[in-house]
Amino acid sequence: MHKSDTICALATAYGQSGIGVIRVTGPLAKSISKKILHQDLESRYAYYGNFFDDDNNLIDKGVAISFPGPNSYTGEDVVEFQGHGGISVIRKLLETIISLDVRLAEPGEFTKRAFLNGKMDLVQAEAVQDLIQSNSEESALSAVRSLTGEFSEKVNQILSELISLRVFVEATIDFSDEEIDFLESHEVSSKLHSLQERLLNILESANQGAILRDGIHVAIAGKPNAGKSSLLNSLTKQSSAIVTDIAGTTRDALKETIHIDGMPIHIIDTAGLHNSDNIIEQEGIRRAHTEINNADVVLLVYDACDKSVDLSILPESVKDKPKIVIKNKIDLTDFGTGIQNIQKNPEIAISAKNGDGIDIVRKALSDFAGLNSNTEGVFLARKRHIIAIDETLSFINSALSQLEVGASELVAEDLRQAGIHLGQITGEFSSDDLLGEIFSSFCIGK
């Protein structure tokens, strides 16, 4: 077990609430509970009683539960104090616990200890945070799949086979004088192709999970008074942006998030693009260019009363960026809603004011993101997972190339590197810097 000190943290939100839960983990957890409760706790027994401070003054009445290690969340002795959620009560109880040679936990430190003590791997630890932060049923279910180990099981199985295959190849090097050349038996090639195919399937699920977790960033761009803010309001189904007949109402980027089929779509409404001598408008346009450059796709809005869209108003740097052209204000024309391809870009005719055609826009965004309608079996994945799988595939491809020329030593090295990169996903091979980056993004108390 990983040796550590004793830490504590408020596991519930800070502020006035019906219940406040303080979690303690470490070697002093049991002795601390005895000092605060004035009695020993039975394992996994909910005790209702008084909480006392160092001077035996009553702090609160509540429930305390002991979870002895290693059969606890962190793998250490854990005690939870469940009292009233008043700010002064929580503060006093925390002060009392800290005075007993305990320190406040760092963000994600409880889950980090669970990882270090072998209670979960790195994928499962990340899934804890993803489950907490999930904003849709689909993303929550995908996070649960990772938390229960579905993703890890697939990765670990391939990692185990990579190691076995590497041992096999290294054996051919050690016994190169023997009459039988194992590398010519096609067994290694067959296994490598099998691993390659399975990794590609995992990569596809990982890409779907990354989309479900992170979503896409969409910038709404266009000339002043084209109806960009009205489009934002129609997509979010709320009055997020001020809408007037006066051109140039939007001066700064306004960001909102919607969900389509469980996928987050981060939408940014930007200032109207035009030549301006106004210093404030110039700054708004500069910021609009920044958001457009950073977006995954641009919704380029123009007035249906104009003959066609003016692509030249966009920054030259986004010439090749994916665009969905929005012909807005069709309620002022004879046009109907619909979608067609104009200048290699899909063009959707809508009335943001009336909401006509908005469903087509939402469908187009979903299609662009590439999220399958059926997310069953998808697990939430992070960019680091995808990078690790890509690197693993790269070394497997290299191993196949080296195998063709009989370079067994290089095949073995490629397999070793493939295993290292794949093992980074579950934490089999992880640096302290990576662990620090992952767990520092957690909330305190988890």
C-alpha positions as CSV (number, residue, x, y, z in Angstrom):
1,M,0.0,0.0,0.0
2,H,1.2,3.5,-0.8
3,K,2.3,5.2,2.5
4,S,0.8,8.6,3.1
5,D,-0.3,11.0,5.7
6,T,-3.9,11.7,6.8
7,I,-6.0,14.1,4.8
8,C,-9.6,15.5,5.0
9,A,-11.9,17.5,2.8
10,L,-15.5,18.5,2.5
11,A,-17.0,16.1,0.0
12,T,-20.2,18.1,-0.5
13,A,-20.6,21.6,-1.9
14,Y,-19.6,24.4,0.4
15,G,-22.4,26.6,1.6
16,Q,-25.7,26.4,3.4
17,S,-27.3,23.0,2.8
18,G,-29.2,20.3,4.6
19,I,-26.2,17.9,4.8
20,G,-22.4,18.4,4.8
21,V,-20.1,15.4,4.5
22,I,-16.5,15.5,5.5
23,R,-14.2,12.7,4.4
24,V,-11.0,11.6,6.2
25,T,-8.5,9.1,4.9
26,G,-5.2,7.9,6.2
27,P,-3.5,6.1,9.1
28,L,-5.1,8.5,11.7
29,A,-8.7,8.2,10.5
30,K,-9.8,5.8,13.2
31,S,-8.2,7.7,16.1
32,I,-9.7,10.9,14.8
33,S,-13.2,9.5,14.8
34,K,-12.7,8.3,18.4
35,K,-11.6,11.8,19.5
36,I,-14.5,13.5,17.8
37,L,-17.2,10.9,18.7
38,H,-15.8,9.8,22.1
39,Q,-16.2,6.2,21.1
40,D,-14.9,3.6,18.7
41,L,-16.8,2.9,15.4
42,E,-17.8,-0.5,14.1
43,S,-16.8,-1.2,10.5
44,R,-19.5,0.0,8.0
45,Y,-21.9,0.8,10.8
46,A,-23.8,4.1,10.6
47,Y,-23.4,5.6,14.1
48,Y,-25.6,8.6,15.0
49,G,-24.3,10.7,17.8
50,N,-22.5,13.9,18.9
51,F,-19.4,15.5,17.3
52,F,-17.1,17.2,19.8
53,D,-14.2,19.6,19.5
54,D,-10.8,19.5,21.3
55,D,-12.4,21.1,24.4
56,N,-15.3,18.6,24.5
57,N,-17.7,21.3,23.2
58,L,-20.6,20.0,21.1
59,I,-20.2,20.9,17.5
60,D,-23.0,19.0,15.9
61,K,-25.1,15.8,15.9
62,G,-24.8,13.6,12.9
63,V,-23.8,10.2,11.3
64,A,-20.3,8.8,11.2
65,I,-19.3,5.7,9.2
66,S,-15.9,3.9,9.3
67,F,-14.6,2.1,6.2
68,P,-11.4,0.3,7.2
69,G,-8.7,-0.3,4.6
70,P,-8.0,-1.9,2.3
71,N,-11.7,-2.3,1.5
72,S,-12.4,1.4,1.1
73,Y,-12.5,3.9,-1.7
74,T,-8.9,4.9,-1.2
75,G,-7.6,1.6,0.1
76,E,-6.8,3.3,3.4
77,D,-8.8,3.7,6.6
78,V,-11.7,6.1,5.7
79,V,-14.2,7.8,8.0
80,E,-17.0,10.0,6.9
81,F,-18.7,12.5,9.1
82,Q,-22.2,13.4,7.9
83,G,-23.6,16.5,9.7
84,H,-25.6,19.6,9.0
85,G,-24.4,21.7,6.0
86,G,-24.2,25.0,7.8
87,I,-21.1,27.0,7.0
88,S,-20.1,27.6,10.6
89,V,-20.7,23.9,11.6
90,I,-18.6,22.6,8.7
91,R,-15.8,25.1,9.3
92,K,-15.6,24.2,13.0
93,L,-15.6,20.4,12.3
94,L,-12.9,20.8,9.7
95,E,-10.8,23.0,12.1
96,T,-11.1,20.3,14.8
97,I,-10.0,17.5,12.4
98,I,-7.1,19.5,11.0
99,S,-5.9,20.2,14.6
100,L,-5.4,16.5,15.0
101,D,-2.4,16.3,12.7
102,V,-4.4,16.2,9.5
103,R,-4.1,18.4,6.4
104,L,-6.6,19.5,3.8
105,A,-6.6,17.3,0.7
106,E,-5.5,18.6,-2.6
107,P,-7.8,18.4,-5.6
108,G,-8.4,14.8,-6.6
109,E,-6.2,13.4,-3.8
110,F,-8.7,10.8,-2.5
111,T,-9.0,9.3,-6.0
112,K,-5.3,9.6,-6.6
113,R,-4.7,7.5,-3.5
114,A,-7.2,5.0,-4.7
115,F,-5.2,4.8,-7.9
116,L,-1.8,4.5,-6.1
117,N,-3.2,1.8,-3.8
118,G,-4.5,-0.3,-6.7
119,K,-8.2,0.3,-6.1
120,M,-8.7,1.6,-9.7
121,D,-6.6,2.3,-12.7
122,L,-6.0,5.6,-14.4
123,V,-8.9,5.3,-16.8
124,Q,-11.3,4.5,-14.0
125,A,-10.0,7.4,-12.0
126,E,-10.6,9.8,-14.9
127,A,-14.1,8.3,-15.3
128,V,-14.9,9.4,-11.7
129,Q,-14.4,13.0,-12.8
130,D,-16.2,12.5,-16.1
131,L,-19.2,11.0,-14.3
132,I,-19.3,14.0,-11.9
133,Q,-19.1,16.4,-14.8
134,S,-21.4,14.6,-17.2
135,N,-24.3,16.8,-18.5
136,S,-26.3,14.2,-20.4
137,E,-27.6,10.7,-19.9
138,E,-25.4,9.4,-22.8
139,S,-22.2,10.8,-21.4
140,A,-23.0,9.6,-17.9
141,L,-23.6,6.0,-19.2
142,S,-20.4,6.1,-21.1
143,A,-18.5,7.3,-18.0
144,V,-20.0,4.4,-16.0
145,R,-18.7,2.0,-18.7
146,S,-15.2,3.3,-18.2
147,L,-15.6,3.4,-14.4
148,T,-16.6,-0.3,-14.3
149,G,-13.5,-1.2,-16.3
150,E,-14.8,-2.0,-19.8
151,F,-12.3,0.2,-21.5
152,S,-9.4,-0.9,-19.2
153,E,-10.2,-4.5,-19.8
154,K,-9.8,-4.2,-23.6
155,V,-6.6,-2.2,-23.2
156,N,-5.1,-4.6,-20.7
157,Q,-5.9,-7.6,-22.8
158,I,-4.1,-6.1,-25.8
159,L,-1.2,-5.0,-23.6
160,S,-0.8,-8.5,-22.2
161,E,-0.7,-9.9,-25.7
162,L,1.9,-7.3,-26.8
163,I,4.1,-8.4,-23.9
164,S,3.7,-12.1,-24.7
165,L,4.5,-11.4,-28.4
166,R,7.5,-9.4,-27.5
167,V,8.8,-12.3,-25.3
168,F,8.2,-14.6,-28.2
169,V,10.2,-12.4,-30.6
170,E,13.0,-11.9,-28.2
171,A,13.2,-15.7,-27.8
172,T,13.9,-16.0,-31.6
173,I,16.8,-13.6,-31.1
174,D,18.2,-15.6,-28.2
175,F,17.9,-18.9,-30.1
176,S,18.8,-17.5,-33.6
177,D,21.1,-20.4,-34.2
178,E,18.3,-22.9,-34.0
179,E,17.0,-24.4,-37.3
180,I,13.4,-23.2,-36.8
181,D,13.0,-19.5,-37.6
182,F,9.9,-18.4,-35.6
183,L,9.6,-15.1,-37.5
184,E,9.0,-16.9,-40.8
185,S,6.1,-18.9,-39.4
186,H,3.7,-16.0,-40.0
187,E,2.5,-16.3,-36.4
188,V,4.0,-13.0,-35.4
189,S,2.6,-11.2,-38.5
190,S,-0.9,-12.7,-37.9
191,K,-0.9,-11.6,-34.3
192,L,0.2,-8.1,-35.1
193,H,-2.5,-7.7,-37.7
194,S,-5.1,-9.0,-35.2
195,L,-3.8,-6.5,-32.6
196,Q,-3.9,-3.7,-35.2
197,E,-7.5,-4.4,-36.1
198,R,-8.6,-4.5,-32.5
199,L,-6.8,-1.3,-31.7
200,L,-8.5,0.4,-34.6
201,N,-11.9,-0.7,-33.2
202,I,-11.0,0.7,-29.8
203,L,-9.8,3.9,-31.5
204,E,-13.2,4.3,-33.2
205,S,-15.0,4.0,-29.9
206,A,-12.5,6.3,-28.2
207,N,-13.1,9.0,-30.9
208,Q,-16.8,8.7,-30.3
209,G,-16.3,8.9,-26.6
210,A,-14.1,12.0,-27.0
211,I,-16.8,13.7,-29.0
212,L,-19.4,12.8,-26.4
213,R,-17.2,14.1,-23.7
214,D,-15.6,17.2,-25.2
215,G,-18.1,18.0,-28.0
216,I,-17.2,20.6,-30.7
217,H,-16.7,24.3,-30.8
218,V,-18.9,26.3,-33.2
219,A,-18.4,30.0,-34.1
220,I,-21.3,32.0,-35.5
221,A,-19.9,34.5,-37.9
222,G,-21.3,37.0,-40.5
223,K,-21.9,40.6,-41.3
224,P,-23.6,42.9,-38.8
225,N,-27.4,42.4,-38.4
226,A,-27.3,39.1,-40.3
227,G,-29.2,37.5,-37.4
228,K,-26.2,35.8,-35.7
229,S,-27.6,36.5,-32.2
230,S,-31.0,35.3,-33.2
231,L,-29.5,32.1,-34.4
232,L,-27.7,31.6,-31.0
233,N,-31.0,32.2,-29.2
234,S,-32.9,29.8,-31.4
235,L,-30.2,27.1,-30.9
236,T,-30.1,27.5,-27.1
237,K,-33.9,28.1,-26.9
238,Q,-33.3,31.0,-24.6
239,S,-32.6,34.8,-24.9
240,S,-28.9,34.5,-24.4
241,A,-28.0,37.4,-26.7
242,I,-29.5,40.8,-27.1
243,V,-31.4,41.1,-30.4
244,T,-32.2,44.5,-32.0
245,D,-32.6,46.0,-35.5
246,I,-29.5,48.0,-34.8
247,A,-26.4,46.6,-36.5
248,G,-23.4,45.9,-34.4
249,T,-25.2,45.1,-31.1
250,T,-22.8,42.3,-30.4
251,R,-19.3,43.6,-29.4
252,D,-17.9,40.7,-27.5
253,A,-18.0,36.9,-28.0
254,L,-20.9,35.3,-26.2
255,K,-20.6,31.6,-25.4
256,E,-23.3,29.0,-24.7
257,T,-23.4,25.2,-24.6
258,I,-26.2,23.0,-25.9
259,H,-26.5,19.2,-26.1
260,I,-27.4,17.3,-29.2
261,D,-27.9,13.5,-28.7
262,G,-25.9,13.9,-25.5
263,M,-23.0,15.7,-27.2
264,P,-22.0,19.2,-25.9
265,I,-21.9,21.8,-28.6
266,H,-20.1,25.0,-27.5
267,I,-21.5,27.9,-29.5
268,I,-19.8,31.3,-29.7
269,D,-21.7,34.3,-31.1
270,T,-19.2,36.8,-32.5
271,A,-19.2,40.5,-33.5
272,G,-20.3,41.4,-37.0
273,L,-17.4,41.2,-39.5
274,H,-16.9,44.5,-41.5
275,N,-14.5,47.4,-41.9
276,S,-14.9,49.8,-39.0
277,D,-13.1,52.9,-37.8
278,N,-14.6,52.4,-34.3
279,I,-12.0,51.3,-31.8
280,I,-14.4,49.2,-29.8
281,E,-15.8,47.5,-32.9
282,Q,-12.3,46.8,-34.1
283,E,-11.5,45.0,-30.9
284,G,-14.8,43.0,-31.2
285,I,-13.9,42.0,-34.7
286,R,-10.3,41.0,-33.6
287,R,-11.8,38.8,-30.9
288,A,-14.3,37.4,-33.5
289,H,-11.3,36.4,-35.7
290,T,-9.7,34.6,-32.7
291,E,-12.9,32.6,-31.9
292,I,-13.4,31.7,-35.6
293,N,-9.8,30.5,-35.8
294,N,-10.2,28.3,-32.7
295,A,-13.6,26.9,-33.8
296,D,-14.0,23.4,-35.2
297,V,-16.7,24.6,-37.6
298,V,-18.1,28.0,-38.6
299,L,-21.7,28.9,-39.0
300,L,-21.5,31.7,-41.6
301,V,-24.8,33.6,-41.5
302,Y,-26.0,35.9,-44.2
303,D,-29.3,37.7,-45.0
304,A,-31.5,35.8,-47.4
305,C,-32.3,39.2,-49.0
306,D,-28.7,39.3,-50.3
307,K,-27.9,37.4,-53.5
308,S,-25.3,35.1,-52.0
309,V,-23.0,34.7,-49.1
310,D,-19.8,36.7,-49.0
311,L,-17.0,34.3,-48.0
312,S,-14.4,37.0,-48.2
313,I,-15.4,38.5,-44.8
314,L,-13.8,35.5,-43.1
315,P,-10.2,35.6,-42.1
316,E,-7.8,34.1,-44.7
317,S,-6.5,31.8,-42.1
318,V,-9.8,29.9,-42.0
319,K,-10.2,29.5,-45.8
320,D,-10.1,25.7,-45.5
321,K,-12.0,25.4,-42.2
322,P,-15.3,23.5,-42.3
323,K,-18.2,25.9,-42.8
324,I,-22.0,25.6,-42.7
325,V,-23.6,28.6,-44.5
326,I,-26.8,29.8,-43.0
327,K,-29.2,31.7,-45.2
328,N,-31.2,33.6,-42.5
329,K,-34.4,35.7,-42.6
330,I,-36.2,33.5,-45.1
331,D,-39.4,34.8,-43.5
332,L,-38.8,38.0,-45.4
333,T,-38.5,36.2,-48.7
334,D,-40.2,33.4,-50.7
335,F,-37.6,30.8,-49.8
336,G,-38.5,27.7,-47.8
337,T,-36.4,25.8,-45.3
338,G,-33.9,23.3,-46.6
339,I,-30.3,22.3,-47.2
340,Q,-28.2,22.3,-50.3
341,N,-24.5,22.5,-51.2
342,I,-23.2,25.9,-52.4
343,Q,-19.5,26.5,-53.2
344,K,-18.6,23.1,-51.6
345,N,-20.3,24.2,-48.3
346,P,-23.7,23.0,-47.0
347,E,-26.2,25.9,-47.1
348,I,-29.2,25.8,-44.8
349,A,-32.2,28.2,-45.3
350,I,-33.7,29.2,-42.0
351,S,-35.6,31.8,-40.1
352,A,-33.9,32.2,-36.7
353,K,-36.6,34.6,-35.7
354,N,-39.4,32.0,-36.2
355,G,-37.3,28.9,-35.5
356,D,-37.9,27.5,-39.0
357,G,-35.0,25.2,-40.1
358,I,-33.3,25.2,-36.7
359,D,-33.7,21.4,-36.5
360,I,-31.8,21.1,-39.8
361,V,-28.9,23.2,-38.3
362,R,-28.8,21.0,-35.2
363,K,-28.7,17.8,-37.4
364,A,-25.9,19.3,-39.6
365,L,-23.8,20.0,-36.5
366,S,-24.4,16.5,-35.2
367,D,-23.4,15.1,-38.6
368,F,-20.3,17.2,-38.7
369,A,-19.2,16.0,-35.3
370,G,-19.5,12.4,-36.5
371,L,-21.3,11.2,-33.4
372,N,-23.2,7.9,-34.1
373,S,-26.8,8.0,-33.0
374,N,-26.2,4.7,-31.2
375,T,-23.7,5.3,-28.3
376,E,-24.2,1.9,-26.8
377,G,-20.8,0.4,-26.0
378,V,-19.0,3.8,-26.3
379,F,-16.8,4.8,-23.4
380,L,-15.7,8.3,-22.5
381,A,-12.2,8.9,-23.8
382,R,-9.7,11.7,-23.5
383,K,-7.3,13.1,-26.0
384,R,-4.4,11.5,-24.2
385,H,-6.1,8.1,-24.7
386,I,-6.4,8.7,-28.4
387,I,-2.8,9.9,-28.7
388,A,-1.6,6.8,-26.9
389,I,-3.6,4.5,-29.2
390,D,-2.3,6.3,-32.2
391,E,1.3,5.9,-31.0
392,T,0.7,2.3,-30.2
393,L,-0.6,1.7,-33.8
394,S,2.4,3.5,-35.2
395,F,4.8,1.2,-33.5
396,I,2.8,-1.9,-34.5
397,N,2.9,-0.7,-38.1
398,S,6.6,-0.2,-37.8
399,A,7.0,-3.7,-36.3
400,L,5.2,-5.2,-39.3
401,S,7.6,-3.3,-41.6
402,Q,10.6,-4.5,-39.7
403,L,9.2,-8.1,-39.7
404,E,9.2,-8.1,-43.5
405,V,12.9,-7.5,-43.7
406,G,13.7,-9.9,-40.8
407,A,14.9,-7.3,-38.4
408,S,13.9,-9.2,-35.2
409,E,15.7,-6.8,-32.8
410,L,13.8,-3.8,-34.2
411,V,10.5,-5.7,-34.1
412,A,11.1,-6.4,-30.4
413,E,11.9,-2.7,-29.7
414,D,8.8,-1.6,-31.6
415,L,6.7,-4.0,-29.5
416,R,8.3,-2.6,-26.3
417,Q,7.5,0.9,-27.3
418,A,4.0,0.0,-28.3
419,G,3.4,-1.6,-24.8
420,I,4.8,1.5,-23.1
421,H,2.4,3.9,-24.9
422,L,-0.6,1.6,-24.5
423,G,0.2,1.2,-20.8
424,Q,0.0,4.9,-20.3
425,I,-3.7,4.8,-20.8
426,T,-4.4,2.7,-17.6
427,G,-1.4,4.1,-15.7
428,E,0.8,0.9,-16.1
429,F,3.5,3.3,-17.3
430,S,2.9,6.9,-16.2
431,S,5.0,9.8,-15.1
432,D,4.4,11.8,-11.9
433,D,3.8,14.9,-14.2
434,L,1.0,13.1,-16.0
435,L,-0.6,12.0,-12.7
436,G,-0.3,15.5,-11.3
437,E,-2.0,17.0,-14.4
438,I,-4.9,14.5,-14.3
439,F,-5.7,14.7,-10.6
440,S,-5.2,18.5,-10.2
441,S,-8.3,19.0,-12.4
442,F,-10.5,17.1,-9.9
443,C,-12.6,18.8,-7.3
444,I,-11.4,18.8,-3.7
445,G,-12.9,16.0,-1.7
446,K,-12.9,13.5,-4.5
